[in-house]
Amino acid sequence: MGMEVRLLLVGRSERGLVTDGVKHYLDRLARNLPVEQVVLPEAGRGDPAYQQRTESERILAALKPGEKVVVLDERGAQLTSPQFAERLGKWRDQGVRQVTFVIGGAYGMTDAVRARADLVLALSAMTFPHQLVRVLFAEQLYRAVAILQGSPYHH
């Protein structure tokens, strides 16, 4: 596909369902779009505002200059799978080399992280555990690449 993709995740994946689900889709994706997973440590202790602020600082520090950043946040834009694929395809066609997708921790991210994003994306109007979002998003990334390649996976 010509782009490099990073998944920036706060906190380790829970063993079992989450790890297996993410691995399933990223392994299928690897032939066409290798995805690097970068795990940032959770803040751990402290009130929610402290944890959100600490984790958001870690996210901002991990982002690279010039890369496209997509932040997953329930307040973001809701795109259909074809619209999401179209956005990725447009970036690819514009010569974008690096796209990083950010999935924050349990308490979300600060406005500063959302402000750094080229796209703030909601998977749903519903709220999901941040661990489960990883599996859902890995599948949508796989689906987007399948759409761009004309694969029958998306029907």
N, C-alpha and C positions, 0 to 999 in steps of 0.2 A: 504494500500500500504506500510505502515511501515515507511514512511518518514513524516517529518514535513515540511511544505512549508510556506514561508512568501513572501508576495508581498510588496516590499518597494517602495512606490510611493512618488514623489515630488509633493506637491500641492493637494488641495482638488479636488474631482471629481465634474465636472459640473453636476448639477441636470438634471434629465431626461434621455436622451439616454445613456450617459456614465454610470451613476450610475445603471440604470435599466439593461443595457447589462451586466456589470460586475457581478451584483448580480445574474442574471439569470444563468450564467455559474458556478459561485462559489457555488450557492445553489445546483445545479445539481451535482457538484463535491464533496460536503460536505460528502456524504455517504461513499465515498471511499478515499478521500484525503482532509481533512479540510485545508483551506488556511487562514492564518492570514494576514490581511491587516494592514500595518503600514504606516501612512501618515506623511511625513516630510514637514515642512512649506517651501513654496517658499521663495526665497531671497527677492522678492517684487520689490525693487527699485534698481537702479544702472545700469551700462552698462552691456551688455551681458556677458562679460568676468568675471565681478564681480559676477553676478548672478550664472554663471556656477561654479565658484570656491567655492562660499559660499554653494551652494546646494551640490556640490561634497564632501565638508568637512563634511556636515551633513550625507550624505550617508555613507561615510567611518566610521564615528563615530557610526553609527547604525548597522554596520556589526559585526557579532560575530566570535570569533576565531574558526577555524576548520570547519565552515560551507562551503558548496559549494555555490558559487556565480555565478549567470548568469545575465549578464548585457545586456539589450536590447539596441542596437545601430545600426544605419543603416549601419555602416562600418563593422559590425560583419559577422560571418559565416551565410550563408543561408542554412538551413537544411530543408528537406522535413518534413512533419508531422510524417511519420514513423521513420525518422532518429532522430527527436527530442524525440519521444517516446522511441526509442531504447537507447538514451543517459540517459534518466530518469530511464529506466529499469535497465541499467547497474549500475548506481549509487545505486539504490535500492538494487540490488543483491550484491554489494560490501559493503553493510551495512551502507551507508550514511544515517545519521539521519536527517539532516537539509539542505534544499536547499532554498536559498533566491534569488528571481528574482527582479531585480532593473529596474524600469522605471523612468527615470529622468524627469527633467522639460523641458520647451520649448527650452532652450539653450543647452541641452545635458549635458554631463559629461566630466570631465577632464581625461587625460591619466592615472592619479593615480587610478581612479575608474576602468577603463578598465584593468589596470595592476593587480588589486586585483581579477579580475574575473577568474573563472575556465573555463567559456565559455562566449564569446561575441557573441551575437545572433542578427541577423537582421531578422525582420519579412518579409521584402521585400526590393528590391532595390529602391523602391519608398519611398518618405518621407511622413509620416502621422503626424497629430497633436498628441502630446504626450497623450492627453486625449483619442483619438480614439484608440491608441495603447493598452490601458488598456483593451478595449473590445475585440479587436482582439487577444490579448495574453490570456485573460481568456478563450476564445473559444479554442485556441490551447492547452492550458493546459488540458482542459476538453477532447479534442480530443485525446491527448497523453495517458491519463489514459484509455480512451475507447479502444484505440488500444492495450494497454498492457493487457487489460482484455478480448480482443477478441470480444468486443461489435460490433454490426452492425452499430453503429453511423458513423464510418469512412468507407466510401465506395467510 
